[in-house]
Amino acid sequence: MAAKSGKTQNFETALAELEQVVADMESGKLALEDSLAAYKRGAELLSFCRSRLDDAQQQVRVLEDGTLKDFTASGDANKD
């Protein structure tokens, strides 16, 4: 497994890499040293993704003036 080093550019890239790290680890084909490196990289990616999600949630709160509003996927929130 070739772990990428350095900063992750965006959430989607980090999530895709994290999914690949998990798949590699679940395969059971990694040597112990590679598994430890994969775990470390996965922890970094998880922290990055959580941070980005927290930032996005804070931005939504600001945009909604501190109140998150309920909505439906179809956009018909006023129907009973």
MOPAC internal coordinates of N, CA, C and O (Angstrom, degrees):
PM7 1SCF
backbone

  N    0.0000 0     0.00 0     0.00 0    0    0    0
  C    1.4400 1     0.00 0     0.00 0    1    0    0
  C    1.5117 1   108.98 1     0.00 0    2    1    0
  O    1.2310 1   119.96 1   -51.20 1    3    2    1
  N    1.2996 1   117.68 1   128.80 1    3    2    1
  C    1.4571 1   121.76 1   178.46 1    5    3    2
  C    1.5182 1   109.19 1   -98.70 1    6    5    3
  O    1.2310 1   120.27 1   -78.93 1    7    6    5
  N    1.3144 1   117.08 1   101.07 1    7    6    5
  C    1.4601 1   121.06 1   179.47 1    9    7    6
  C    1.5148 1   109.67 1   -76.40 1   10    9    7
  O    1.2310 1   121.48 1   -45.61 1   11   10    9
  N    1.3206 1   114.77 1   134.39 1   11   10    9
  C    1.4522 1   119.40 1   178.13 1   13   11   10
  C    1.5142 1   108.84 1   -81.68 1   14   13   11
  O    1.2310 1   120.83 1   -39.01 1   15   14   13
  N    1.3130 1   116.02 1   140.99 1   15   14   13
  C    1.4507 1   119.32 1   177.40 1   17   15   14
  C    1.5067 1   108.92 1  -111.99 1   18   17   15
  O    1.2310 1   120.90 1   -14.95 1   19   18   17
  N    1.3121 1   115.88 1   165.05 1   19   18   17
  C    1.4528 1   119.88 1   178.90 1   21   19   18
  C    1.5089 1   111.63 1    94.66 1   22   21   19
  O    1.2310 1   121.57 1     7.48 1   23   22   21
  N    1.3144 1   114.60 1  -172.52 1   23   22   21
  C    1.4577 1   121.44 1  -176.85 1   25   23   22
  C    1.5232 1   111.47 1   -77.36 1   26   25   23
  O    1.2310 1   120.93 1   -34.76 1   27   26   25
  N    1.3185 1   115.82 1   145.24 1   27   26   25
  C    1.4474 1   121.75 1   174.53 1   29   27   26
  C    1.5201 1   107.57 1   -87.10 1   30   29   27
  O    1.2310 1   120.06 1   -41.47 1   31   30   29
  N    1.3224 1   117.48 1   138.53 1   31   30   29
  C    1.4513 1   120.44 1  -174.01 1   33   31   30
  C    1.5172 1   113.95 1   -76.73 1   34   33   31
  O    1.2310 1   119.46 1   140.37 1   35   34   33
  N    1.3285 1   118.63 1   -39.63 1   35   34   33
  C    1.4607 1   119.60 1  -178.85 1   37   35   34
  C    1.5248 1   110.93 1  -153.87 1   38   37   35
  O    1.2310 1   121.47 1    -8.62 1   39   38   37
  N    1.3240 1   114.80 1   171.38 1   39   38   37
  C    1.4561 1   121.57 1  -176.29 1   41   39   38
  C    1.5280 1   111.57 1   -60.27 1   42   41   39
  O    1.2310 1   120.36 1   133.37 1   43   42   41
  N    1.3304 1   116.93 1   -46.63 1   43   42   41
  C    1.4543 1   120.75 1  -175.99 1   45   43   42
  C    1.5288 1   111.82 1   -62.66 1   46   45   43
  O    1.2310 1   120.74 1   139.22 1   47   46   45
  N    1.3269 1   116.20 1   -40.78 1   47   46   45
  C    1.4616 1   120.72 1   177.99 1   49   47   46
  C    1.5242 1   110.45 1   -65.01 1   50   49   47
  O    1.2310 1   120.85 1   136.53 1   51   50   49
  N    1.3229 1   115.99 1   -43.47 1   51   50   49
  C    1.4643 1   120.73 1   179.54 1   53   51   50
  C    1.5208 1   111.16 1   -63.38 1   54   53   51
  O    1.2310 1   120.39 1   137.14 1   55   54   53
  N    1.3293 1   116.86 1   -42.86 1   55   54   53
  C    1.4585 1   120.57 1  -179.67 1   57   55   54
  C    1.5276 1   111.22 1   -64.59 1   58   57   55
  O    1.2310 1   120.51 1   137.75 1   59   58   57
  N    1.3305 1   116.62 1   -42.25 1   59   58   57
  C    1.4617 1   120.15 1   178.46 1   61   59   58
  C    1.5283 1   110.59 1   -63.16 1   62   61   59
  O    1.2310 1   120.50 1   137.65 1   63   62   61
  N    1.3263 1   116.65 1   -42.35 1   63   62   61
  C    1.4657 1   119.45 1   178.84 1   65   63   62
  C    1.5246 1   110.76 1   -65.77 1   66   65   63
  O    1.2310 1   120.41 1   139.33 1   67   66   65
  N    1.3379 1   116.82 1   -40.67 1   67   66   65
  C    1.4625 1   120.90 1   178.51 1   69   67   66
  C    1.5290 1   110.74 1   -61.05 1   70   69   67
  O    1.2310 1   120.37 1   137.52 1   71   70   69
  N    1.3228 1   116.90 1   -42.48 1   71   70   69
  C    1.4676 1   120.34 1   177.36 1   73   71   70
  C    1.5258 1   110.97 1   -61.08 1   74   73   71
  O    1.2310 1   120.45 1   141.10 1   75   74   73
  N    1.3263 1   116.74 1   -38.90 1   75   74   73
  C    1.4649 1   120.27 1   179.15 1   77   75   74
  C    1.5344 1   110.98 1   -68.29 1   78   77   75
  O    1.2310 1   120.67 1   139.92 1   79   78   77
  N    1.3287 1   116.33 1   -40.08 1   79   78   77
  C    1.4647 1   120.87 1   178.00 1   81   79   78
  C    1.5283 1   109.74 1   -60.51 1   82   81   79
  O    1.2310 1   120.56 1   134.46 1   83   82   81
  N    1.3239 1   116.53 1   -45.54 1   83   82   81
  C    1.4669 1   120.89 1   179.49 1   85   83   82
  C    1.5251 1   110.21 1   -62.12 1   86   85   83
  O    1.2310 1   120.29 1   135.08 1   87   86   85
  N    1.3206 1   117.05 1   -44.92 1   87   86   85
  C    1.4711 1   120.44 1   179.46 1   89   87   86
  C    1.5255 1   110.74 1   -61.44 1   90   89   87
  O    1.2310 1   120.16 1   137.68 1   91   90   89
  N    1.3221 1   117.29 1   -42.32 1   91   90   89
  C    1.4644 1   120.62 1   178.78 1   93   91   90
  C    1.5252 1   110.88 1   -62.33 1   94   93   91
  O    1.2310 1   120.65 1   137.25 1   95   94   93
  N    1.3228 1   116.37 1   -42.75 1   95   94   93
  C    1.4620 1   119.87 1  -179.14 1   97   95   94
  C    1.5301 1   111.27 1   -68.50 1   98   97   95
  O    1.2310 1   120.61 1   140.37 1   99   98   97
  N    1.3311 1   116.45 1   -39.63 1   99   98   97
  C    1.4622 1   120.13 1  -179.52 1  101   99   98
  C    1.5239 1   112.14 1   -68.97 1  102  101   99
  O    1.2310 1   120.15 1   158.10 1  103  102  101
  N    1.3179 1   117.32 1   -21.90 1  103  102  101
  C    1.4626 1   120.35 1  -178.48 1  105  103  102
  C    1.5257 1   111.39 1   -66.28 1  106  105  103
  O    1.2310 1   120.72 1   155.24 1  107  106  105
  N    1.3295 1   116.23 1   -24.76 1  107  106  105
  C    1.4530 1   120.25 1  -179.98 1  109  107  106
  C    1.5219 1   113.76 1    74.77 1  110  109  107
  O    1.2310 1   120.10 1  -168.58 1  111  110  109
  N    1.3028 1   117.41 1    11.42 1  111  110  109
  C    1.4650 1   121.04 1  -176.46 1  113  111  110
  C    1.5229 1   113.07 1   -99.09 1  114  113  111
  O    1.2310 1   119.99 1   179.73 1  115  114  113
  N    1.3274 1   117.63 1    -0.27 1  115  114  113
  C    1.4651 1   120.45 1  -178.60 1  117  115  114
  C    1.5222 1   110.56 1   -85.82 1  118  117  115
  O    1.2310 1   121.09 1   -37.49 1  119  118  117
  N    1.3133 1   115.52 1   142.51 1  119  118  117
  C    1.4611 1   120.59 1   172.83 1  121  119  118
  C    1.5338 1   107.93 1   -69.72 1  122  121  119
  O    1.2310 1   120.62 1   -16.17 1  123  122  121
  N    1.3114 1   116.42 1   163.83 1  123  122  121
  C    1.4564 1   121.02 1  -177.23 1  125  123  122
  C    1.5241 1   111.60 1   -55.67 1  126  125  123
  O    1.2310 1   120.22 1   131.97 1  127  126  125
  N    1.3189 1   117.18 1   -48.03 1  127  126  125
  C    1.4658 1   120.63 1  -179.11 1  129  127  126
  C    1.5338 1   111.08 1   -62.01 1  130  129  127
  O    1.2310 1   120.41 1   139.55 1  131  130  129
  N    1.3193 1   116.83 1   -40.45 1  131  130  129
  C    1.4658 1   120.72 1   177.83 1  133  131  130
  C    1.5262 1   111.36 1   -67.49 1  134  133  131
  O    1.2310 1   120.54 1   143.53 1  135  134  133
  N    1.3212 1   116.57 1   -36.47 1  135  134  133
  C    1.4660 1   120.74 1   177.38 1  137  135  134
  C    1.5234 1   110.84 1   -63.77 1  138  137  135
  O    1.2310 1   120.68 1   138.03 1  139  138  137
  N    1.3262 1   116.31 1   -41.97 1  139  138  137
  C    1.4663 1   119.67 1   178.42 1  141  139  138
  C    1.5220 1   111.12 1   -64.80 1  142  141  139
  O    1.2310 1   120.11 1   138.85 1  143  142  141
  N    1.3245 1   117.39 1   -41.15 1  143  142  141
  C    1.4653 1   121.36 1   177.76 1  145  143  142
  C    1.5290 1   110.33 1   -64.89 1  146  145  143
  O    1.2310 1   120.60 1   139.55 1  147  146  145
  N    1.3236 1   116.47 1   -40.45 1  147  146  145
  C    1.4631 1   120.77 1   178.67 1  149  147  146
  C    1.5268 1   110.54 1   -64.77 1  150  149  147
  O    1.2310 1   120.50 1   138.43 1  151  150  149
  N    1.3232 1   116.65 1   -41.57 1  151  150  149
  C    1.4593 1   120.67 1   178.88 1  153  151  150
  C    1.5293 1   110.62 1   -61.78 1  154  153  151
  O    1.2310 1   121.10 1   135.59 1  155  154  153
  N    1.3330 1   115.50 1   -44.41 1  155  154  153
  C    1.4678 1   120.22 1   179.48 1  157  155  154
  C    1.5279 1   110.17 1   -61.76 1  158  157  155
  O    1.2310 1   120.15 1   133.76 1  159  158  157
  N    1.3279 1   117.32 1   -46.24 1  159  158  157
  C    1.4666 1   120.61 1   179.59 1  161  159  158
  C    1.5234 1   110.52 1   -64.27 1  162  161  159
  O    1.2310 1   120.21 1   139.63 1  163  162  161
  N    1.3139 1   117.21 1   -40.37 1  163  162  161
  C    1.4614 1   120.95 1   177.61 1  165  163  162
  C    1.5151 1   112.08 1   -60.89 1  166  165  163
  O    1.2310 1   120.44 1   139.02 1  167  166  165
  N    1.3256 1   116.77 1   -40.98 1  167  166  165
  C    1.4661 1   120.64 1   177.97 1  169  167  166
  C    1.5212 1   110.73 1   -64.07 1  170  169  167
  O    1.2310 1   120.24 1   140.47 1  171  170  169
  N    1.3371 1   117.14 1   -39.53 1  171  170  169
  C    1.4750 1   120.88 1   177.38 1  173  171  170
  C    1.5262 1   110.55 1   -63.85 1  174  173  171
  O    1.2310 1   120.87 1   135.19 1  175  174  173
  N    1.3168 1   115.95 1   -44.81 1  175  174  173
  C    1.4635 1   120.36 1  -179.58 1  177  175  174
  C    1.5205 1   111.42 1   -65.31 1  178  177  175
  O    1.2310 1   120.28 1   139.08 1  179  178  177
  N    1.3235 1   117.07 1   -40.92 1  179  178  177
  C    1.4575 1   121.27 1   178.61 1  181  179  178
  C    1.5216 1   110.82 1   -61.70 1  182  181  179
  O    1.2310 1   120.75 1   135.73 1  183  182  181
  N    1.3140 1   116.17 1   -44.27 1  183  182  181
  C    1.4650 1   120.60 1   178.16 1  185  183  182
  C    1.5278 1   110.86 1   -61.64 1  186  185  183
  O    1.2310 1   120.34 1   136.79 1  187  186  185
  N    1.3246 1   116.95 1   -43.21 1  187  186  185
  C    1.4574 1   121.94 1   178.78 1  189  187  186
  C    1.5282 1   110.52 1   -61.12 1  190  189  187
  O    1.2310 1   120.33 1   132.60 1  191  190  189
  N    1.3390 1   116.98 1   -47.40 1  191  190  189
  C    1.4642 1   120.99 1  -178.81 1  193  191  190
  C    1.5247 1   111.52 1   -63.46 1  194  193  191
  O    1.2310 1   120.41 1   136.61 1  195  194  193
  N    1.3187 1   116.83 1   -43.39 1  195  194  193
  C    1.4675 1   120.06 1   178.09 1  197  195  194
  C    1.5176 1   111.35 1   -61.16 1  198  197  195
  O    1.2310 1   120.71 1   139.17 1  199  198  197
  N    1.3225 1   116.24 1   -40.83 1  199  198  197
  C    1.4570 1   120.95 1   178.87 1  201  199  198
  C    1.5294 1   110.83 1   -62.78 1  202  201  199
  O    1.2310 1   120.63 1   135.79 1  203  202  201
  N    1.3286 1   116.40 1   -44.21 1  203  202  201
  C    1.4730 1   120.12 1   178.83 1  205  203  202
  C    1.5227 1   111.11 1   -64.02 1  206  205  203
  O    1.2310 1   120.03 1   139.42 1  207  206  205
  N    1.3323 1   117.56 1   -40.58 1  207  206  205
  C    1.4604 1   120.60 1   178.73 1  209  207  206
  C    1.5255 1   111.09 1   -66.13 1  210  209  207
  O    1.2310 1   120.09 1   139.32 1  211  210  209
  N    1.3266 1   117.43 1   -40.68 1  211  210  209
  C    1.4637 1   120.81 1   176.62 1  213  211  210
  C    1.5198 1   110.81 1   -61.73 1  214  213  211
  O    1.2310 1   120.60 1   137.62 1  215  214  213
  N    1.3444 1   116.46 1   -42.38 1  215  214  213
  C    1.4672 1   120.88 1   177.90 1  217  215  214
  C    1.5278 1   111.06 1   -61.14 1  218  217  215
  O    1.2310 1   120.57 1   136.10 1  219  218  217
  N    1.3293 1   116.51 1   -43.90 1  219  218  217
  C    1.4599 1   120.72 1   179.84 1  221  219  218
  C    1.5218 1   111.04 1   -64.02 1  222  221  219
  O    1.2310 1   120.60 1   138.64 1  223  222  221
  N    1.3249 1   116.46 1   -41.36 1  223  222  221
  C    1.4575 1   120.21 1   179.14 1  225  223  222
  C    1.5238 1   110.63 1   -63.36 1  226  225  223
  O    1.2310 1   120.08 1   139.18 1  227  226  225
  N    1.3155 1   117.45 1   -40.82 1  227  226  225
  C    1.4599 1   121.28 1   178.02 1  229  227  226
  C    1.5287 1   110.75 1   -63.97 1  230  229  227
  O    1.2310 1   120.23 1   139.61 1  231  230  229
  N    1.3185 1   117.17 1   -40.39 1  231  230  229
  C    1.4654 1   120.33 1   178.53 1  233  231  230
  C    1.5153 1   111.32 1   -64.01 1  234  233  231
  O    1.2310 1   120.10 1   141.05 1  235  234  233
  N    1.3421 1   117.41 1   -38.95 1  235  234  233
  C    1.4622 1   121.08 1   177.40 1  237  235  234
  C    1.5215 1   109.42 1   -63.53 1  238  237  235
  O    1.2310 1   120.11 1   137.02 1  239  238  237
  N    1.3123 1   117.40 1   -42.98 1  239  238  237
  C    1.4687 1   120.57 1   178.49 1  241  239  238
  C    1.5244 1   111.01 1   -59.46 1  242  241  239
  O    1.2310 1   120.37 1   136.71 1  243  242  241
  N    1.3022 1   116.90 1   -43.29 1  243  242  241
  C    1.4632 1   120.68 1   178.95 1  245  243  242
  C    1.5224 1   109.96 1   -64.50 1  246  245  243
  O    1.2310 1   120.54 1   133.42 1  247  246  245
  N    1.3282 1   116.58 1   -46.58 1  247  246  245
  C    1.4651 1   120.08 1  -179.39 1  249  247  246
  C    1.5209 1   112.27 1   -63.33 1  250  249  247
  O    1.2310 1   119.96 1   146.90 1  251  250  249
  N    1.2976 1   117.68 1   -33.10 1  251  250  249
  C    1.4591 1   122.20 1  -179.53 1  253  251  250
  C    1.5329 1   111.27 1   -92.41 1  254  253  251
  O    1.2310 1   120.38 1  -165.42 1  255  254  253
  N    1.3168 1   116.88 1    14.58 1  255  254  253
  C    1.4587 1   122.31 1   178.53 1  257  255  254
  C    1.5229 1   111.61 1    59.00 1  258  257  255
  O    1.2310 1   120.89 1  -140.59 1  259  258  257
  N    1.3247 1   115.90 1    39.41 1  259  258  257
  C    1.4533 1   121.02 1   175.29 1  261  259  258
  C    1.5142 1   114.82 1    83.91 1  262  261  259
  O    1.2310 1   119.57 1   179.86 1  263  262  261
  N    1.3305 1   118.43 1    -0.14 1  263  262  261
  C    1.4538 1   120.82 1  -178.56 1  265  263  262
  C    1.5159 1   109.72 1  -125.54 1  266  265  263
  O    1.2310 1   120.81 1   -63.22 1  267  266  265
  N    1.3193 1   116.06 1   116.78 1  267  266  265
  C    1.4613 1   119.67 1   174.56 1  269  267  266
  C    1.5250 1   108.00 1   -77.90 1  270  269  267
  O    1.2310 1   120.40 1   -47.34 1  271  270  269
  N    1.3198 1   116.85 1   132.66 1  271  270  269
  C    1.4598 1   121.66 1  -176.78 1  273  271  270
  C    1.5144 1   110.45 1  -104.66 1  274  273  271
  O    1.2310 1   120.70 1   -36.64 1  275  274  273
  N    1.3320 1   116.26 1   143.36 1  275  274  273
  C    1.4562 1   121.33 1   176.26 1  277  275  274
  C    1.5177 1   109.53 1   -73.79 1  278  277  275
  O    1.2310 1   120.74 1   -33.85 1  279  278  277
  N    1.3192 1   116.19 1   146.15 1  279  278  277
  C    1.4544 1   121.59 1   175.23 1  281  279  278
  C    1.5093 1   108.47 1  -151.00 1  282  281  279
  O    1.2310 1   121.15 1   -18.41 1  283  282  281
  N    1.3216 1   115.41 1   161.59 1  283  282  281
  C    1.4629 1   119.77 1   176.30 1  285  283  282
  C    1.5100 1   108.14 1  -106.93 1  286  285  283
  O    1.2310 1   120.73 1   -23.42 1  287  286  285
  N    1.2979 1   116.21 1   156.58 1  287  286  285
  C    1.4573 1   121.45 1  -178.82 1  289  287  286
  C    1.5290 1   111.36 1   -63.12 1  290  289  287
  O    1.2310 1   119.98 1   147.74 1  291  290  289
  N    1.3211 1   117.64 1   -32.26 1  291  290  289
  C    1.4602 1   120.36 1  -178.05 1  293  291  290
  C    1.5296 1   112.65 1   -84.17 1  294  293  291
  O    1.2310 1   120.56 1   170.92 1  295  294  293
  N    1.3453 1   116.54 1    -9.08 1  295  294  293
  C    1.4549 1   119.85 1   177.07 1  297  295  294
  C    1.5213 1   113.45 1    86.29 1  298  297  295
  O    1.2310 1   119.01 1  -174.58 1  299  298  297
  N    1.3298 1   119.50 1     5.42 1  299  298  297
  C    1.4654 1   121.62 1  -178.97 1  301  299  298
  C    1.5259 1   109.97 1  -103.86 1  302  301  299
  O    1.2310 1   120.70 1  -116.51 1  303  302  301
  N    1.3319 1   116.26 1    63.49 1  303  302  301
  C    1.4641 1   122.35 1  -176.22 1  305  303  302
  C    1.5120 1   112.95 1   -69.17 1  306  305  303
  O    1.2310 1   119.77 1   158.71 1  307  306  305
  N    1.3291 1   118.05 1   -21.29 1  307  306  305
  C    1.4658 1   120.71 1  -176.03 1  309  307  306
  C    1.5125 1   113.40 1   -88.54 1  310  309  307
  O    1.2310 1   119.34 1   173.42 1  311  310  309
  N    1.3288 1   118.87 1    -6.58 1  311  310  309
  C    1.4751 1   120.99 1   179.29 1  313  311  310
  C    1.5144 1   110.08 1   -79.54 1  314  313  311
  O    1.2310 1   121.26 1   -34.93 1  315  314  313
  N    1.3372 1   115.19 1   145.07 1  315  314  313
  C    1.4676 1   120.81 1   178.82 1  317  315  314
  C    1.4671 1   110.98 1   -94.28 1  318  317  315
  O    1.2310 1   120.10 1   180.00 1  319  318  317

